Amino acid sequence: MGSGDMRMELRCRCGQVRGEVDLARAHARAICYCRDCQAFARFLGQVDALDPEGGTGIVAMAPDGVRITAGDAQVACMSLSPRGLLRWYAACCRTPLANTSRDAKLYYTGLVAGCLDAAPGQLDAALGPADRLVANTSSGTSPVKAGRLRLLLGGLRIFGPAILARIRGRRAGAPFFDAQGRPVREPEVVSREQRSALQRG
């Protein structure tokens, strides 16, 4: 990523899934400590993708800022409940990629920061420090220092653009939804018992 260039490579751990992310389409950067994000990492067998307090780095962005350029057949989807978020990952090496709503009318993608091929400090320079906005700190696996942005301001930064896009009639599309607004993969929905076990770790 050169000077003034906001594009960054997306790649799974084994390199089969690759893509490009335009950080100019990002709204905010956050760390989520919710039990469901932790359960997703455990489902994938990728607990090391969590930070020491059990958090997942997320880049909240417009869907059209994400493009898959290779390995799209390896992109898979799961959900922790029949109405829960769609959680996307690379099936080849079980790298977490993103989360989205089930409703394509919500113009939002929560990209997992760990799938970005970023040099040290690159995300900080583009989007600010990772701990500026934190969510669900009470579910951390150890005490979490509160973020510097208040919840209301942080929520507006993350979901305000998505709300405006919905008012304007924009719909989420590729790479996670087709032209009819359907997910490009049928999600694997875990049972309530599986979800509880994954949340407990």
C-alpha positions in Angstrom: 0.0 0.0 0.0 1.8 3.1 -1.2 1.5 6.7 0.0 -2.2 7.7 -0.3 -3.2 4.3 -1.4 -6.0 2.8 0.8 -6.0 -0.6 -0.8 -4.8 -3.6 1.2 -4.6 -7.3 0.4 -6.9 -9.8 2.0 -5.7 -13.4 2.4 -6.4 -16.5 4.3 -3.6 -18.3 6.2 -2.8 -20.8 3.5 -3.2 -18.2 0.7 -5.9 -19.9 -1.4 -8.4 -17.2 -0.6 -7.2 -13.8 -1.6 -8.7 -10.4 -2.3 -8.5 -6.7 -2.0 -9.9 -4.3 0.6 -10.4 -0.6 0.0 -9.9 1.0 3.4 -11.4 4.3 2.0 -14.7 2.4 2.3 -14.1 1.6 6.0 -16.2 3.4 8.7 -14.4 2.4 11.9 -12.1 -0.1 13.6 -13.1 -1.9 16.7 -12.4 -4.9 19.0 -15.4 -7.1 19.9 -15.2 -9.3 23.0 -18.6 -10.9 22.7 -19.1 -14.6 23.5 -20.3 -15.2 19.9 -17.1 -13.8 18.3 -15.1 -16.0 20.7 -17.4 -19.0 19.8 -16.7 -18.4 16.1 -13.0 -18.6 16.7 -13.4 -21.8 18.6 -15.7 -23.3 15.9 -12.9 -22.6 13.4 -10.2 -24.0 15.7 -8.5 -20.6 15.5 -8.5 -19.4 19.1 -5.1 -17.8 18.4 -7.0 -15.3 16.2 -8.3 -13.8 19.4 -6.3 -11.2 21.4 -5.1 -12.1 24.9 -8.4 -10.9 26.4 -10.6 -12.8 23.9 -11.2 -10.0 21.5 -11.6 -10.0 17.7 -10.4 -7.0 15.7 -13.1 -5.8 13.3 -13.0 -3.3 10.4 -16.6 -2.0 9.9 -17.0 -1.1 6.2 -19.2 -0.9 3.2 -19.6 -4.2 1.4 -18.4 -2.8 -1.9 -15.0 -2.2 -0.3 -14.3 -5.9 -0.2 -13.4 -8.0 -3.3 -12.4 -11.6 -3.6 -9.9 -12.2 -6.4 -9.0 -15.8 -5.9 -10.4 -18.9 -4.1 -14.0 -17.8 -3.9 -15.1 -21.4 -4.0 -13.4 -21.8 -0.6 -15.4 -19.0 1.0 -17.8 -20.7 3.5 -20.5 -19.5 5.9 -21.8 -20.4 9.3 -24.2 -19.0 11.9 -24.5 -19.6 15.7 -28.3 -19.5 15.5 -31.1 -19.6 12.9 -31.4 -15.8 13.0 -27.8 -14.9 13.9 -25.2 -13.1 12.0 -23.6 -14.8 9.0 -20.0 -15.5 9.8 -17.7 -16.0 6.8 -14.5 -17.9 6.7 -12.0 -19.7 4.3 -12.8 -23.4 4.4 -9.4 -24.4 3.2 -7.6 -23.3 6.4 -10.5 -22.0 8.5 -9.4 -18.4 8.6 -12.1 -16.0 9.8 -13.0 -13.4 7.2 -16.0 -11.4 8.0 -19.5 -11.1 9.5 -22.6 -9.8 7.9 -26.3 -9.5 8.6 -28.6 -12.1 7.1 -30.5 -9.1 5.5 -28.8 -7.8 2.4 -30.6 -4.5 3.0 -28.1 -3.8 5.8 -25.2 -2.4 3.9 -22.5 -3.5 6.3 -19.5 -5.9 6.5 -17.5 -6.5 9.6 -14.2 -7.6 8.2 -12.0 -9.6 10.6 -8.8 -7.6 10.8 -6.7 -10.7 11.1 -7.3 -11.6 7.4 -5.7 -8.4 6.2 -2.1 -8.7 5.0 -1.0 -5.5 6.9 2.5 -4.5 7.8 3.1 -3.5 11.4 1.4 -0.1 12.1 -0.3 0.0 8.7 -3.9 -0.4 10.1 -3.1 2.1 12.8 -2.0 4.7 10.2 -5.1 4.1 8.1 -7.8 3.7 10.7 -6.4 4.6 14.1 -5.5 2.4 17.0 -7.3 -0.9 17.5 -8.4 -0.2 21.0 -10.0 3.1 20.3 -13.4 1.5 20.2 -14.2 -1.7 22.1 -17.5 -3.6 22.5 -18.8 -6.2 24.9 -15.9 -5.9 27.3 -17.8 -7.7 30.1 -17.4 -10.9 28.0 -13.6 -10.6 27.8 -11.7 -13.6 29.0 -9.7 -11.2 31.3 -10.2 -7.6 32.2 -10.3 -5.2 29.2 -9.3 -1.6 29.3 -12.3 0.6 28.2 -12.0 2.2 24.8 -11.7 5.9 24.4 -14.8 6.4 22.3 -18.2 6.3 24.0 -20.6 3.6 22.9 -23.0 6.0 21.3 -20.3 7.7 19.2 -18.8 4.4 18.3 -22.2 3.0 17.3 -22.8 6.0 15.1 -19.5 5.6 13.4 -20.1 1.9 12.7 -23.8 1.8 11.8 -24.6 5.4 10.8 -23.3 4.8 7.2 -25.2 1.5 7.0 -28.4 3.3 8.1 -27.9 6.0 5.5 -27.2 3.5 2.8 -30.5 1.7 3.7 -32.5 4.9 3.4 -30.9 5.4 0.0 -31.9 1.9 -1.1 -28.4 0.4 -1.3 -28.1 -3.3 -0.8 -25.2 -5.5 0.1 -23.9 -7.5 -2.8 -20.7 -9.3 -3.8 -18.7 -10.9 -2.4 -21.1 -12.3 0.2 -24.5 -11.8 -1.4 -25.7 -12.3 -5.0 -27.7 -9.9 -7.2 -31.0 -11.1 -5.6 -29.7 -10.4 -2.1 -29.2 -14.0 -1.1 -26.0 -15.2 0.7 -23.6 -16.8 -1.8 -23.3 -19.8 0.5 -25.9 -21.6 2.5 -24.8 -21.1 6.2 -24.1 -24.0 8.5 -26.2 -23.3 11.6 -24.9 -24.9 14.7 -27.3 -26.3 17.3 -28.1 -24.5 20.5 -26.1 -27.1 22.4 -23.1 -26.6 20.1 -23.3 -22.8 20.5 -23.4 -23.1 24.3 -20.4 -25.4 24.3 -18.5 -23.1 22.0 -19.3 -20.0 24.1 -18.0 -21.8 27.2 -14.8 -22.8 25.4 
